[in-house]
């Protein structure tokens, strides 16, 4: 009786399967990274500054704590955190290849 790994290797025709899985994970993480980069770029364009400048200038307070600006802050912060986290994960996975 063959294992699941052996069956997957037969189906995709590549060995070792662990490298195939790592490559697939890297592709998915890069896709997610590109989404976060798009958010960062859109916010940079909208506010004419980086997230760090946005925070330092306290734009949320300056704009009267409007829902839109606070929401943008949260989305932007999540994107920046995502960019940093995903880049680290991709680097770690690339070292496995």
matplotlib code that plots the C-alpha trace (Angstrom):
import matplotlib.pyplot as plt

x = [0.0, 1.5, 1.5, -0.3, 3.1, 3.9, 0.5, 1.0, 4.4, 2.8, 0.2, 2.4, 5.4, 7.9, 10.2, 10.8, 7.4, 8.6, 10.3, 7.2, 5.2, 7.7, 7.6, 3.8, 3.8, 6.3, 4.0, 1.0, 2.9, 4.1, 0.5, -0.5, 2.5, 1.5, -2.0, -0.4, 2.0, -1.0, -2.7, 0.5, 0.9, -2.7, -2.4, 0.9, -0.7, -3.9, -2.0, 1.2, 3.5, 4.7, 2.9, 5.7, 5.2, 1.4, 1.8, 4.5, 2.3, -0.7, -2.9, -5.8, -6.0, -5.4, -8.4, -10.6, -10.6, -12.9, -14.0, -12.4, -9.0, -9.1, -10.1, -7.3, -4.9, -5.9, -5.8, -2.4, -0.9, -2.1, -0.6, 2.8, 2.8, 1.8, 4.6, 7.2, 5.9, 5.5, 8.9, 10.4, 8.4, 9.4, 13.1, 12.9, 11.2, 13.6, 16.5, 14.9, 15.2]
y = [0.0, 3.4, 6.5, 9.7, 11.3, 8.6, 9.0, 12.8, 12.3, 9.9, 12.5, 15.5, 13.6, 15.3, 14.2, 15.0, 16.3, 18.5, 20.8, 21.0, 21.9, 24.6, 26.1, 26.1, 27.8, 30.4, 31.2, 31.6, 33.8, 36.0, 36.3, 37.5, 39.8, 41.4, 42.2, 43.9, 45.9, 47.1, 48.3, 50.1, 51.7, 52.9, 54.4, 56.1, 57.6, 58.6, 60.4, 61.3, 59.8, 56.5, 54.8, 55.8, 59.5, 59.0, 57.8, 60.4, 63.3, 61.9, 62.2, 60.3, 63.0, 65.8, 64.5, 64.5, 60.7, 60.2, 56.7, 56.7, 57.7, 55.4, 52.5, 53.4, 53.4, 49.9, 48.6, 50.2, 49.0, 45.4, 45.7, 46.8, 44.1, 41.6, 42.7, 42.3, 39.0, 37.5, 38.6, 36.8, 33.6, 33.6, 34.0, 31.1, 28.9, 29.8, 28.6, 25.2, 24.8]
z = [0.0, -1.0, 1.2, 0.4, -0.4, -2.9, -4.5, -4.8, -6.3, -8.9, -9.8, -10.1, -11.4, -9.3, -6.4, -3.7, -2.8, 0.0, -2.5, -4.5, -1.4, -0.4, -3.9, -3.8, -0.4, -1.6, -4.6, -2.3, 0.1, -2.8, -4.0, -0.5, -0.4, -3.6, -2.2, 0.9, -1.4, -3.4, -0.2, 0.8, -2.6, -2.7, 0.8, -0.1, -3.1, -1.2, 1.6, -0.2, 2.5, 4.0, 6.8, 9.2, 8.2, 8.5, 12.1, 13.0, 11.7, 13.6, 10.6, 12.3, 15.0, 12.4, 10.3, 13.4, 13.9, 10.9, 10.3, 6.9, 8.2, 11.1, 8.9, 6.5, 9.4, 10.4, 6.9, 6.2, 9.5, 8.7, 5.2, 6.6, 9.2, 6.5, 4.2, 6.9, 8.1, 4.6, 3.5, 6.5, 5.8, 2.2, 3.0, 5.5, 2.9, 0.2, 2.4, 2.3, -1.4]

ax = plt.figure().add_subplot(projection="3d")
ax.plot(x, y, z, "-o")
ax.set_aspect("equal")
plt.show()
